[in-house]
Amino acid sequence: MLSIRDLVKVYPGPVTALQGVSLDLPNGMFGLLGPNGAGKTTLMRILSGLLEPTSGQVLLDGQDVLNNPQQLWKQLGYLPQDFGFYPHLTGEKMLAYLLQLKGVQAPQGIKALCGELLERVNLTFAAKRKVKGYSGGMRQRLGLAQAIAGNPRLIIVDEPTAGLDPEERLRFYYLLAALAQDRIVLLSTHIVEDVAVLCTRFAVIRHGRLVAQTSPSEALNRLADTIYEASVSAEELENLRRSRFVTQAVLFEGKNRVRIYEPDGDPPAGFSPAEPTLEDAYLLTMRGELANGTPAPVAY
Amino acid sequence: MSAARWYRVFRLDFLYSFRRPLFWILILVLGFTSYGLSSGTLQIATGDSRVGGTKAWVTSEFAVGEMLIIVVFLWYGFFLAVAAGMPLIRDDELKITDLLRSSSLTVGEYVWAKFGAVLAAFLVVLGAHVVFMIICNHFVPNEKSLEIRGPFVLTNYLIPTVVFALPTIVFITGVSFVVGEWTRRPILLFLLPVAGLLVCGFFLWDWSPVWLDPRINRVLMLIDPSGFRWLNETWLKGDRGVNFYNTAHIPFDAGLIASRIVFFAVGIGSVALAQFHLTRTIRGSAGPARSWLEVLRRRKGSAPESTVASAAAPAPASVAVLGMGSGVPSFWRSLWLVARTELRELRSQPGLYLFVPLILLQTIGTSTLAEGAFGTPILQTPGMMAVATMNTLTLLICLLLMFYTVESVRREQGTGLASIHYATPIRTSALLFGKALANSLVGLAIVLATLVGCLIVIAVQGKVQLELWPFALIWGVLLLPTFLLWTSFVTAAFSLTNNREATYGIGLGVLIFTGYRQMTTQMNWVGNWLIWSSVHWTDMGVLEFDRWALILNRVMVLGLSVFFTVLAVGLFRRRDVDPGRVWTRLYPVALLKYGLKLLPYAAVPVIAGVALYAQVYQGFEGAAAKKAQKDYWRKNLATWKDIPKPALSAVDLDLTLDPERNYFN
């Protein structure tokens, strides 16, 4: 269990990035959803032992890891949001270096293990190429390979699917899903689909506070019979934005396909009921609708 | 070119200069130096003043010129190299270059604004330096300076500033700028100041044998980028008398003026070259292949990713079947791992391949051209060569170790690997020791190059047996503690500041301070951590002079290196600290606790230092001896002060001088 208690982080300014975050994470995949600047990366960096909080406590299986990050690093797999590699090393050598730093052991040896891991992330073809020649997506995959290596107790992945094409994203989903069976995986993202596909539970963070903690199915059940959909003109869309809660508006075949939130069951003419999506739930939570308009965290 | 856009970039970088620790460290060093030199520690040596006559003023145009030349070329040089060479490298590291290039900003505006900002900032430094000199030389009360202060004449300061300092600054700034733009490697920025130090400081400024052809001498004067050789050879070497130096303006000749204009133009031209090169490299093609390896690489290409990706199965095999486990790698394994990876990086650094030939040339050249008394050739023995090259070797290796250590320790931050690297269970001590081990090979390469140079000189001389043990003793046993201390100190400075430029500033500040104490003959065994000019070799007895002082000094230095190593490991930031908690760590109780933890490591250097100081105090140049000397002279004066003068009114003397026989009667 990863227990986070009243975590506060204040940067000079002052800028309060985290305002007393508390969470309990058992084994499995947990998503942290929030917009840019919400405090996700700050929280990830504190949990990975790379940033000192202003106050608070973090226990991993009962051990205080804030005051003793060395203990944490023995059991951690971390994929940061923004990172690089030594440009002069090949992908294979870079991965081998990191695996050795992490003390990873495998029956087949490090070199063979690197080959296997690169194959899992579809980088075999570039194993002998220098990292400075890698594209952004390739670097992301190499980062993922080192994060999942070594059977870590806690895996933290921060915006992991950034830069990955749909096929690679799918591959990533399978990899992480298999890993989450018997360890804690914390996934931080602003892509709702990642959470919908992977996470059994997730939290929404806004302005450094948790505003919701739930599971995808619970969130969707809460929105049952409240989402309606229609195609409207641009002018109608502007009117709707002023008078209703528009959750999504996308262009489809030249027309605006709009989804609205109508808890009273009284949609405008032309709107038909639609299945709620996690994106609807997220957007409504961010606007405080599902949390009754207050920024306080709500568990439901 | 748009003046408005140029000014925007210029203004941002100009104001940024004042936020850099490097800038303020240099100002501090210059302020301190100005005060120290105003006491007359660097004076023009003229016959009159040496025998107790009128003193040479430190405020004359000649004295100010000499001081400015040395300080600007040697001390500004390194700071300028970093400040001027880094702007474009920094923009690359901050990943802002693409944003700037995709705007309306032209290459010319960008390049000239960046250069202009650095130049303007250092002209501010120069201005502050001149103001410090004026204040210290004329207005700060200093009883040691009463006889060496002349009247305040503004032109005494302005003319040397414009003629000597300004072209040197423009030259170093411009060349460092183009080196930074062309190579994008911070290490290479130090090539110019290091080469300048070696070539000028150890050769051009004082090599002037009697047999030197005046035309060659003239050429050497004009190719000296500082102008010191011209001043020394033309006006200072031949004593014109103290009154001349105190009151005359420096008579510049056409050759010197032309030389200064050329160096100024080279600096400006270098920036134009940087603009030209940058324009070529960012417009369309990647530019010409730098080597045949690169041509091959481009022809080979790589397997297109898409064809492989499309053949991949959607669901990869489970990772669990790999049977992985993890633990904490041992200290030695981690150390070796880090060292090996650092060495790979060092191998690809061109700096090493440039510094090594430089030191080789300098060693061979200096030894070959060295002269003894009355222009006689020197018999070079291994021990004498080992000691003779010690100063150059120490200075060069200390500079290189500083550059390589800083770049190595911040490599993870620079490449973006820090978040991943620091979140592994590797021990911080193993990380730092591994890097230090790899960087020590830089020092080893320089030492080996110097050894090769020395062996070549001895072999060509053909009069003395080739022996390695004196080199092993002097460079190994005596110098190794110096390099250990310096590496640990620089690493501790980086751990404390977590800032590359601040670390360079601290390191350069320490070197300058050490050099200043050496220059002003204030250095003693306690402060001489690099045993500069204090080892004397005789083939009749190995290090018999000052043996105990050497031993104590080396023990003290080794103890200090352990202390700084503990500090470096303890302060190294793998985790970003919370500013609020930093304050609580600075509370007296917390500081005291930390200090007590460090006390055992400070015991050895403190005890050795105290023992050494006691010896210095009791030594022949110590305070006790100086007091005894003063007492003797006081007593002597008292004895003879009131003695009646002999009753002589006139003396006739026949004196025959026979110079050819060195005889008179």
Interface residues (C-beta under 8 A of the other chain):
Chain A: K9 V10 Y11 P12 R45 S48 G49 L50 L51 E52 P53 T54 P69 Q70 W73 K74 Q75 L76 Y78 L79 P80 D82 F83 G84 F85 Y86 P87 H88 L89 Y97 L98 Q100 L101 K102 G103 V104 Q105 A106 P107 Q108 L113 E116 L117 E119 R120 V121 N122 T124 F125 A126 R129 G133 S135 M138 G143 Q146 I148 A149 G150 N151 P152 D165 E167 E168 L170 R171 Y174 L175 A178 L179
Chain B: S302 A303 E305 V308 A309 A312 P314 A315 P316 A317 S318 V319 A320 L322 G323 M324 G325 S326 G327 V328 P329 R333 S334 L337 T341 R344 E345 S348 R411 T415 G416 L417 S419 I420 H421 Y422 A423 T424 P425 I426 R574 R575 D576 V577 D578 P579 G580 R581
